[in-house]
Amino acid sequence: MANITKYSQLLLIVVLWLMFPQPSAAEWQQQRSGTLAWLRSVHFVDASHGWIAGSKGTLLVTTDGGQSWQKAKKLTNDNVWDVYFSDVKNGWLLCESDIYSATAPNSYLLQTRDGGINWERVEFSESRDRIVRFFFTKDGYGTAVGEGGAVWQMLDDKKTWKRKELPSRGLMLAGAFVDDFNGVLAGGAGKVLVTSDGGVEWVDAVLSTRSNSRLNSVFFVDQKTGWIAGAKGRIYVTKNGGRAWQEQASGVSEDLSDIVFVDAREGYAVGDKGRIIETKTGGDKWTVVDTGVRGRLESVFFIGRNGFAVGFGGLILSYRPS
């Protein structure tokens, strides 16, 4: 009888383990950042060179693959929302000045052509648009999105930006171009738009389940397969380049701010309360990662198999597979 009882207890433990999401064994380690700034974006161009941008002009730089971070020269006291480098020399920062100023634009860009030694300010054509995110094609052409359906695209000189009209006046928060013609935008109220002509015309994508949740991040692993992450743990996947999206069960209710995939099967999403979830099945099943932190994570980036996530209070987490 005792053996039967022990067997029943063991069986119950196994059933409960299968029923409920378990913390992953993946090891994310907190790193020393040297700042309490709200870190908004992380980007690498190769295994050695990376940048992290954040509040009050914070810009951190690494040349040793993220093992250590140093503060770059102070460029501005304004918030830096996003950072992108096409190579170790050419990079962009998306900055936001005082939104209550009567004269200064809400958003502007800083561009470097010498690896950050010198920076040049680039305006959005005297616009008062508030821009919150930008993204680039593999050829280095940029698109910036923000409030009121604002979409700006880089012209052929790779310096001048021109405003485009959208069929939606809602908040745009994220996007991606899989090539020069095909792209996706996502934003407030669960809005997803898709283009097949380089952004001349945008049409509504089809979502399997509609919600008013903000959609904060778009990532494509190839021309057909991509994911969107957003508020309340929402995750969608597309297999046809963004025209139609199917919701996936993330297993979490926290807002997700960013999503990235290493390949078609391995992916990560980050968000509120230090939440990281991972999948090894293309999103068919997501697993909670126990990070040991509770600050909001804003951005996640992988270079090869090494990952970095950044967020509130100078938070930097790194992942290096054993």
N, C-alpha and C positions, 0 to 999 in steps of 0.2 A: 504493500500500500504506500509506503514512504517513497519508493522509486517512482510509482505512478504519479504521486503528488509533485515530485521534483520535475518529472517530465512535463506535467501540465503547466508548471510555472515557467519552464524554459520555453515551451511552445507559446505561451502567452507573451513572453518578452519578445520573441521573434516576430509574432504577429504585430505587436505594437510598433516595433522598429520599422516594419515594412509599411505600416499605415501612416506614420508621421514623418515629415522631412527631418533628416538628421544633419547636424553640422558636418561640413566637409573637412577632410583631413588636410586640405590644401593650406599651406602656411603663408599667410600675409603678415609681414613684420613691419611694425611702426618704425619710421626713420626720424632722425633729428633734422628738423627743417631750419631752426634758428629764427623762426618768426611765428607770430600769432595771427598773421594775416589770413583772411578768408581766401583760400586757394581755389581758383575757378577752373583752371585748365592745365593739362599736362600734354606734352608732345615731344616725340623723339624723331630724329631723322636717320639714325643708325644705332648700332649697339653701344656707342660711346656718348653721343651728344644729345642732350635733352634740355627742355625748358619747362618751367612751371610759372604761371602768371596768376596774380590775385589782386586783392584790395590795396588801395593807397599806393599804387604804382609798383607793387611787389613783383619782381622777376628773379627767379632762381635758375641757376645754370649748373649742369653737370657735364663733365668731360670724361667720366670714368664709369659710364653706364648706370648712373644713379646710385652708386655706392656712397657718394657724398654730394652735397649741394652747397653752392655758394651764391650769395646775393650779387646780382649784377648791378652795374652803375645805375643810380637813381635817375629815371627818365621823366617821371611825372608823379604828382600826388593823386592823380585820378585813378579810378578803379580800372583794372585790366581784366576784361571778361574772357578773352580768348587769345591763344598763341598758336602760330603755325610757322614752320620753316620748311621750305622745299629742299634745302640742302644746308650745309653748315654756314653758308654765307648769307643766303637770302631768306628773310623772315618778315612776319607781320605780327603786330599786336592790335587787338581791338580794344579801344579805351572808351570810357564814359566820363565826361566832365559833369559838373554840377547841373542836375536837371532843372534847378530853379533859376539858373543864370538867364539873364535877359539877352545876352549877346553871344555867348559861346554855344556852339552846337552841342547837342547832347552826346553824340558819338563821333569818334574820329579814329583814324588809323595811324600807326607808326610803322614805318618800313625801314629795314636795314638791308644793305647790300654787302656788308663787310663783317658779318657774324656778330653784330651787335655793338661794334665799336662806335658807330655813328647811326643815328636814327633820323628820319625825315617824316614830318607830319603830313598826312594826306587826308583831305576833307572829303566828306560825302556831298560835294557840290553845294555847300552852304545850307544843307538840309538840316531840319530839326528832328529828323527821324531818330528814334531810340533803337539802336541796333544791339542785339544781345548775343549773336553767335555768327561765326563765319565758317565756311568749309571750302575745300579746294579739290579740283580734279587732279589726276596724276600728272597732267601737263602744267600744273601750277596756276590755273585760272580759278579765281575766287568768286564765291557768292556769299552775301551777307544778308541776314534776315532779322526782323524785329517786330515792333509794335505797329498796329494799323495796317497789317499786310505788307509792310515794307520789305522789298527785295531789291538788293543792289548787286549787279554783276560787273566783274572786271572786264575792261576792254582789251584789245589786242596788245596795247602797250604795256600791259601788266602793271599799270599804275593807276590809271583813271577808272573810276567806278560810275556806272550809270544806273539810275533807278528804273525798275520794270514794274508794270502794272499787273496785279493779280485779280482773279475773280472774287477773292475774299479779302475783306478789310480786317480780318481777325489777326490775333497775335500769332506770328510765326516764330518758332523756337529752335528748329533744327532742320537739317536736310543733308542730302548726298547726291552727287552725280556719279553714275557708274561709268559714263563715258562723256563725250562732248555733247551728246544730244539727250540722253535719258537721265532724268533726275526725279527726286522726291522731296517734298517739303512737308513738315508736320508742325503742329502748334496747338493753340488753345482750342477748347471745346471739341477735342477729338478730331480736328481737321487734318486731312491728309490730301495733298495735291500731287499730281504726277505730270511730267512733261516728256515728250518724245522728240521735241524740236529745239532743244537747247534753252528752253525757258521762254520762247516766244508765246506759247499758249500753255496754260495749266488747266487740268480738269480734275474733278473729284475722283479719288480712288475709292474702291469698294472695300469696306470693312465688314468682317463676319458679324461683329457685335458693335453697335454704336454706343458711345458714352460721351459725356461732356468732360472727361478727364483730359488734362493737359498732356500733350505728347512731347517729350523733352529731348529725344535723341533718335537718330537714324543711323544705321550702319549696314553696309553691304559687303559681303564677303566675295561676291562675284557679280556678274551683270544681271543675274536672275534672282539671287537669294539674298534677302536682307531682313533686318529686324527693326522694330520701333519699340522704345520703352517710355513709360510715362507715369503719371500719378496713379496712386492706389495700386501699385504693383502691376500695371497694365503692360503686357508684352504682345506684339503682333509679329507674324512672320509672313513674308511673301516669297513665292517661288516663280513669279512671272515678271520680275523687274519693277514691282511696285504698283501694278494696276489693281491687284486684289490682295487683301491681307486677312489672315486667319489668326484669331486670338489664341495665345498659349497660356497655360496655367502656371504662373510664376511661383505660387505657393506663399507669397508675401503680400501684405497690404500697404507697406511703406511706399512713399513716392520714390520712383526710380528716376535718377537724373541723367544717367549715361549708360550706354551699352556698347560692347565691343566683342568681336569674334576673332579668334586666332585662326580658325579654319571653319569649314562648314559644320563641324560638330561641337567644337569647344568654344564656349562663350561666357562672358561675365557681364553682370549689370550691377550698378552701385546706386546708393541713394541715402535716404534719411536714416538716422540712428546708427550710422556706421554699417548699414546693410550692404552686404555683397552676396549675390547668388551666382551660381555657376551651373553650366550644363556641359555634358559630354556627349549629348544626343541630339544636337541641333535645336535644342529648346523643347523637345518632347517631354523632358523632365528637368526641372530646376532644383538645385540643392542649396540650402542655406550654408554660408561660410561663417564660422565663428571668428570674427576679427578681434574681439576684445575691446573695440572702441565704440563710442556712441555718437560722435560728431557726424554731421552731415557730410557725405561724400559727393562731390560735384562732377568729377571727371575720372575716366579710366582709360589707360592706353597700354597696348602691348607692342613690344618690339621683339620679334622672334617669340620665344617662350617666356620672356620676362615681362612682368606686368607692374604698373604703377597706378595708384588711386590717390587722389588728393581732395581736400575739403576744408571744412571750417576749422579755425583755430590753428592754422599751420600744419594741418594733418597730412602726412605722407605715409602711405602703405606701399610696400614693395613685395612682389611675389617672384620667387625664383624656384623652379621645380627642382627637386632633388635628383 
